[in-house]
Amino acid sequence: MLSRTADHLFWMSRYTERAENTARMLDVNYQTSLLPQSDRVAQVGWQGLLSISELLYTYNQRYGAIQARSVMDFMVKDESNPSSIVSCLSAARENARAVRGTLTTEVWETLNQTWLEVKRMLKSGEFEQDPAQFFEWVKFRSHLSRGVTVGTMLMDESLHFMRMGTFLERADNTARLVDVKFYAQSKDFFGAAITRDQEFDFYHWSSILRSVSAFEVYRKVYRDIIRPERVAELLILKSDMPRSLHASMNEVVNNLLLVVSDPHSETVRRAGKLRSELQYARIDDILATGLHAYLTQFLDRVNDLGANISREFLVPVA
């Protein structure tokens, strides 16, 4: 396969997954903002969302004060923000158009229809009328795209690069989510300690679980009240939790091995090492050494892995 083709397929999947992840985080923040809470607590939630995407500085430069409507507009409709939903869906569609002949008709039509529909919905004001319904629609279109891809694409290198992009992006997003949300539980973004009550704790942790479709999964696995250390364990180490770091890295490694010519290459070594550490780690050890430090290191290694994949298979990153 040409590296240019593989690059388009890889990033097409990454952008589609990124749009879904953004919709998930916005949806949870929007739903929790409707609960009784102080303005400061609400601001911490929206500020955390911007921090997850490393867009806090850019937002402040463009919008100033953090307000729910401004943050949602920035993360949904702002085409100058490369991580907004409309920008991600546009980038996914453009990458798909570049390799139209490699995709099945169903995959192309799904991505193209998603792009046309999101433009229509934003123009007609449907997002402002019901943000929650819009976020559900974005998630549904991502699920549809992923299902059509697996259900219609030939199981060759094209599919493997698409899957690799999806799960590398998912690992990155889940790590950012856990890192920022755990920090917000103990301190606000001005560094001041926050006192929490039991009711707030429940909504805080349940919102994190819902943002990755893991609320029912948590109940099934642990059959107990929601505890922070178990939330961390579920989202980091559980290999049977679809959006966990461990499950995501399993998929990255498995698809990487299907396209690599040298199973002992540096890219495979780094990916395998990262997966094995997740496979044999214990949450108590991670928490004892510092969750933030662990996740920061994980994100650095995931980004490094993405750069290695680009150098070995795709169009090299400048």
Rosetta blueprint (number, residue, H / E / L):
1 M L
2 L L
3 S H
4 R H
5 T H
6 A H
7 D H
8 H H
9 L H
10 F H
11 W H
12 M H
13 S H
14 R H
15 Y H
16 T H
17 E H
18 R H
19 A H
20 E H
21 N H
22 T H
23 A H
24 R H
25 M H
26 L H
27 D H
28 V H
29 N H
30 Y H
31 Q H
32 T H
33 S H
34 L L
35 L L
36 P L
37 Q L
38 S L
39 D H
40 R H
41 V H
42 A H
43 Q H
44 V H
45 G H
46 W H
47 Q H
48 G H
49 L H
50 L H
51 S H
52 I H
53 S L
54 E L
55 L L
56 L H
57 Y H
58 T H
59 Y H
60 N H
61 Q H
62 R H
63 Y H
64 G L
65 A L
66 I L
67 Q L
68 A H
69 R H
70 S H
71 V H
72 M H
73 D H
74 F H
75 M H
76 V H
77 K L
78 D L
79 E L
80 S L
81 N L
82 P L
83 S L
84 S L
85 I H
86 V H
87 S H
88 C H
89 L H
90 S H
91 A H
92 A H
93 R H
94 E H
95 N H
96 A H
97 R H
98 A H
99 V L
100 R H
101 G H
102 T H
103 L L
104 T L
105 T H
106 E H
107 V H
108 W H
109 E H
110 T H
111 L H
112 N H
113 Q H
114 T H
115 W H
116 L H
117 E H
118 V H
119 K H
120 R H
121 M H
122 L H
123 K H
124 S H
125 G L
126 E H
127 F H
128 E H
129 Q H
130 D L
131 P H
132 A H
133 Q H
134 F H
135 F H
136 E H
137 W H
138 V H
139 K H
140 F H
141 R H
142 S H
143 H H
144 L H
145 S H
146 R H
147 G H
148 V H
149 T H
150 V H
151 G H
152 T H
153 M L
154 L L
155 M L
156 D L
157 E H
158 S H
159 L H
160 H H
161 F H
162 M H
163 R H
164 M H
165 G H
166 T H
167 F H
168 L H
169 E H
170 R H
171 A H
172 D H
173 N H
174 T H
175 A H
176 R H
177 L H
178 V H
179 D H
180 V H
181 K H
182 F H
183 Y H
184 A H
185 Q H
186 S H
187 K E
188 D L
189 F L
190 F L
191 G L
192 A L
193 A E
194 I L
195 T L
196 R L
197 D L
198 Q H
199 E H
200 F H
201 D H
202 F H
203 Y H
204 H H
205 W H
206 S H
207 S H
208 I H
209 L H
210 R H
211 S H
212 V L
213 S L
214 A L
215 F H
216 E H
217 V H
218 Y H
219 R H
220 K H
221 V H
222 Y H
223 R L
224 D L
225 I L
226 I L
227 R L
228 P H
229 E H
230 R H
231 V H
232 A H
233 E H
234 L H
235 L H
236 I H
237 L L
238 K L
239 S L
240 D L
241 M L
242 P L
243 R L
244 S L
245 L H
246 H H
247 A H
248 S H
249 M H
250 N H
251 E H
252 V H
253 V H
254 N H
255 N H
256 L H
257 L H
258 L H
259 V H
260 V L
261 S L
262 D L
263 P L
264 H L
265 S L
266 E H
267 T H
268 V H
269 R H
270 R H
271 A H
272 G H
273 K H
274 L H
275 R H
276 S H
277 E H
278 L H
279 Q H
280 Y H
281 A L
282 R L
283 I H
284 D H
285 D H
286 I H
287 L H
288 A H
289 T H
290 G L
291 L H
292 H H
293 A H
294 Y H
295 L H
296 T H
297 Q H
298 F H
299 L H
300 D H
301 R H
302 V H
303 N H
304 D H
305 L H
306 G H
307 A H
308 N H
309 I H
310 S H
311 R H
312 E H
313 F H
314 L L
315 V L
316 P L
317 V L
318 A L
